[in-house]
Amino acid sequence: MSAKNWIIVANNSGAKIFTLAPAASRRKDPPALQYSAGKLPPSELVEQETLEHPEGRMKAQAIDADRPGRSFQSSGMKRHGMTREVDAKTQETMTFARQVAERLENARRQGEVERVILVAAPQFLGLLRQTFGADLRRIIDQEFNLDLLQMNPQEIRAHLPEALFGAATSR
């Protein structure tokens, strides 16, 4: 997996972009050890970029503290409270999903990324899918319904299949 292959780990409060770097050789390995194509050393996740969205951690009341407006009934003098079609928290999450999709689309257009592995919380993954264009969908290689954003790179790597990292698949 090259630097043009990204692993995106995201949820409604942030996203991290990782690439893979070969693991440093262990001291026990002889310096002249040659790896065949099938037995590459395991790779490590290297964080390249972080996208923050602190509003994703806020409660809906804090995002939309104002009371809804009021309106007169179309006939008569009764007044009714107006409601939103989408609650404020979901709207913020949708906004962030569009920001992540725009970042990926810009990277795709500029040739920064050729393949994406997407790891996102289930609800956020669904919103991301809705915002992706056809060209971006073509470079999505794999998707995982996991919320791993708060974990360190080693913990994230442990939750993903070894085949993604160039390690031998047999244990």
LUMMI-706977 format. One record per residue (C-alpha): residue in one letter; x, y negated, z. Coordinates in pm, whole numbers, plus 50000, padded with zeros to 5 digits. Layout:
N
AXYZ ...
# end
This chain:
171
M500005000050000 S501564967149894 A501214931650026 K498464926449769 N496364951649959 W494574936750255 I492794950950555 I490134926850677 V488924931551035 A485924909751116 N482854903051323 N480594872851370 S483204853851575 G486314858051362 A488264876551096 K491864887951067 I493694895850747 F496354922850770 T498854937550526 L500954968550576 A504674968750642 P506725000550662 A507465010551018 A511005005351139 S512965037551133 R513365054851467 R516825057451618 K516615095451593 D516185093851214 P519425097951021 P520275065850833 A520365083850499 L516915099750544 Q515065098950213 Y511285100050208 S509465117249929 A506315101549783 G504145125149988 K505975119850317 L506415082550358 P507035068650705 P503895054950871 S503175018250811 E502274991351059 L499614964451035 V501014929351003 E498644900551071 Q498774874550793 E495904851250873 T493144845351128 L489794829151059 E488114816651376 H484384811551426 P483764803551796 E480094796451727 G479684833951677 R480204839052052 M477644812752153 K474104820352259 A471294809752029 Q470084783752282 A473504767052284 I473684765651904 D470194751151864 A469484732652187 D466774710152039 R463144719752064 P461494727351733 G459654699151564 R455904696151563 S453524692051277 F449864684451225 Q447634711551091 S446764706350725 S443114701750819 G442114687251150 M444024670651428 K445704700851588 R449484701151623 H451724731651599 G455324738551684 M457444745351378 T459644776051370 R462634786251164 E462644815550924 V466104825651053 D467234819951412 A470234797351474 K472604825651573 T471884845451256 Q472284813751049 E475744807551201 T476724843751131 M475574840450768 T477604808350732 F480744825750859 A480154855850631 R480074831650335 Q483364815750455 V485064849950472 A483714858950127 E484954825749984 R488434831750128 L488554866449971 E487204854049638 N489814826249625 A492564851249705 R491284874549433 R491224846549174 Q494764835449263 G496124870949249 E496924872749622 V494874904349671 E494134934249450 R492544958349696 V490584952950019 I489774976250303 L486964961150507 V486514968450878 A483584949351025 A480884951451288 P477824968251131 Q475544937651118 F478344915050994 L479354940750731 G475834939550592 L475944901550570 L479354902950401 R478054927150140 Q475224902850059 T477664874149999 F480154892949779 G480064886849406 A480464914949152 D484194908249097 L484904908949469 R482894941049515 R485134958149258 I488264953549471 I486634966149794 D488255000349825 Q486815012550156 E484494999950429 F484335009450796 N481455000551032 L483654992551332 D483994961751551 L487764961651615 L488504924251608 Q489484921851976 M492014950251948 N495724946751879 P497144959451546 Q498254992951692 E494784999751835 I493134989951505 R495475013151317 A494605041751553 H490895038551462 L491515040951087 P492375072050880 E496085080350862 A495845083550483 L495565045450462 F499005041250615 G501175064950416 A501505089550701 A501235126550645 T497585136650664 S498245169550846 R498825167751219 
# end
